[in-house]
Amino acid sequence: MRTFLSELGCLPVSAMIHVPKAQEALDEEGRFQDDPDRWSGYFGRTLGQLSWWAEAAAEQRGKQDPSEVSPAFQRAPAQRNAP
């Protein structure tokens, strides 16, 4: 998915979230049953990266048109290949 999402212009974060056996880790209200502080730190790393990217993107919005820096392909995907 990272490659696909990057092609669409999304900025993926490097930290990933995995919740093995989520049906056992979460209660019916969606709260972690065991060691919620540990889970909070685990999610915090990813959410911190996401927040950083969101702030950086918001700061750049309006400063320069992204198509000026990296124009879209006009003809064919083969334009991606180096000469």
C-alpha atoms as a printed R data frame, in Angstrom:
   type eleno elety resid chain resno       x       y       z
1  ATOM     1    CA   MET     A     1   0.000   0.000   0.000
2  ATOM     2    CA   ARG     A     2   2.845   2.420   0.693
3  ATOM     3    CA   THR     A     3   3.940   2.474  -2.945
4  ATOM     4    CA   PHE     A     4   0.373   2.884  -4.157
5  ATOM     5    CA   LEU     A     5  -0.428   5.641  -1.666
6  ATOM     6    CA   SER     A     6   2.838   7.453  -2.433
7  ATOM     7    CA   GLU     A     7   1.916   7.430  -6.119
8  ATOM     8    CA   LEU     A     8  -1.341   9.135  -5.163
9  ATOM     9    CA   GLY     A     9   0.615  11.846  -3.353
10 ATOM    10    CA   CYS     A    10   0.104  10.571   0.196
11 ATOM    11    CA   LEU     A    11   2.934  10.946   2.688
12 ATOM    12    CA   PRO     A    12   3.256   7.672   4.598
13 ATOM    13    CA   VAL     A    13   4.836   7.611   8.024
14 ATOM    14    CA   SER     A    14   7.534   5.047   8.793
15 ATOM    15    CA   ALA     A    15   6.048   3.906  12.116
16 ATOM    16    CA   MET     A    16   3.295   1.348  11.719
17 ATOM    17    CA   ILE     A    17   0.609   0.184  14.115
18 ATOM    18    CA   HIS     A    18  -0.134  -3.502  14.556
19 ATOM    19    CA   VAL     A    19  -2.680  -4.798  17.046
20 ATOM    20    CA   PRO     A    20  -2.454  -8.587  17.007
21 ATOM    21    CA   LYS     A    21  -5.634 -10.265  18.195
22 ATOM    22    CA   ALA     A    22  -7.434  -6.933  18.445
23 ATOM    23    CA   GLN     A    23 -10.583  -8.730  19.566
24 ATOM    24    CA   GLU     A    24  -8.679  -9.764  22.696
25 ATOM    25    CA   ALA     A    25  -6.678  -6.563  23.194
26 ATOM    26    CA   LEU     A    26  -9.682  -4.192  23.100
27 ATOM    27    CA   ASP     A    27 -12.850  -4.171  25.154
28 ATOM    28    CA   GLU     A    28 -16.286  -3.510  23.674
29 ATOM    29    CA   GLU     A    29 -15.789   0.252  24.064
30 ATOM    30    CA   GLY     A    30 -12.521   0.155  22.063
31 ATOM    31    CA   ARG     A    31 -10.236   0.659  25.077
32 ATOM    32    CA   PHE     A    32  -7.178  -1.489  25.659
33 ATOM    33    CA   GLN     A    33  -7.810  -4.043  28.343
34 ATOM    34    CA   ASP     A    34  -4.198  -4.536  29.482
35 ATOM    35    CA   ASP     A    35  -1.457  -1.942  29.931
36 ATOM    36    CA   PRO     A    36  -3.126   1.075  28.253
37 ATOM    37    CA   ASP     A    37  -0.083   3.291  28.959
38 ATOM    38    CA   ARG     A    38   2.126   0.981  26.929
39 ATOM    39    CA   TRP     A    39  -0.335   1.014  24.030
40 ATOM    40    CA   SER     A    40  -0.589   4.803  24.258
41 ATOM    41    CA   GLY     A    41   3.181   5.117  23.825
42 ATOM    42    CA   TYR     A    42   3.102   2.674  20.933
43 ATOM    43    CA   PHE     A    43   0.396   4.639  19.123
44 ATOM    44    CA   GLY     A    44   2.022   7.921  20.116
45 ATOM    45    CA   ARG     A    45   5.071   7.264  17.945
46 ATOM    46    CA   THR     A    46   2.979   6.874  14.804
47 ATOM    47    CA   LEU     A    47   0.588   9.684  15.671
48 ATOM    48    CA   GLY     A    48   3.560  11.952  16.415
49 ATOM    49    CA   GLN     A    49   4.989  11.340  12.952
50 ATOM    50    CA   LEU     A    50   1.580  11.876  11.368
51 ATOM    51    CA   SER     A    51   1.139  15.135  13.270
52 ATOM    52    CA   TRP     A    52   4.582  16.330  12.192
53 ATOM    53    CA   TRP     A    53   3.795  15.645   8.517
54 ATOM    54    CA   ALA     A    54   0.403  17.351   8.812
55 ATOM    55    CA   GLU     A    55   1.958  20.491  10.292
56 ATOM    56    CA   ALA     A    56   4.757  20.525   7.697
57 ATOM    57    CA   ALA     A    57   2.289  20.093   4.824
58 ATOM    58    CA   ALA     A    58   0.007  22.803   6.203
59 ATOM    59    CA   GLU     A    59   2.953  25.193   6.460
60 ATOM    60    CA   GLN     A    60   3.903  24.565   2.828
61 ATOM    61    CA   ARG     A    61   0.363  24.877   1.503
62 ATOM    62    CA   GLY     A    62   0.067  28.004  -0.559
63 ATOM    63    CA   LYS     A    63   3.816  28.705  -0.701
64 ATOM    64    CA   GLN     A    64   4.453  26.890  -3.964
65 ATOM    65    CA   ASP     A    65   2.405  24.829  -6.379
66 ATOM    66    CA   PRO     A    66   3.636  21.211  -6.134
67 ATOM    67    CA   SER     A    67   3.241  20.784  -9.891
68 ATOM    68    CA   GLU     A    68   5.978  23.426 -10.366
69 ATOM    69    CA   VAL     A    69   8.447  21.322  -8.402
70 ATOM    70    CA   SER     A    70   7.418  17.946  -9.842
71 ATOM    71    CA   PRO     A    71   5.230  18.232 -12.923
72 ATOM    72    CA   ALA     A    72   2.719  15.479 -13.623
73 ATOM    73    CA   PHE     A    73   3.307  13.038 -16.454
74 ATOM    74    CA   GLN     A    74   1.610  14.277 -19.591
75 ATOM    75    CA   ARG     A    75   1.897  11.309 -21.935
76 ATOM    76    CA   ALA     A    76   2.630   7.904 -20.519
77 ATOM    77    CA   PRO     A    77   3.944   6.085 -17.465
78 ATOM    78    CA   ALA     A    78   7.107   5.406 -19.470
79 ATOM    79    CA   GLN     A    79   8.094   9.006 -18.681
80 ATOM    80    CA   ARG     A    80   9.141   7.719 -15.272
81 ATOM    81    CA   ASN     A    81  12.046   5.826 -16.771
82 ATOM    82    CA   ALA     A    82  15.410   7.509 -16.731
83 ATOM    83    CA   PRO     A    83  16.872   8.452 -20.141
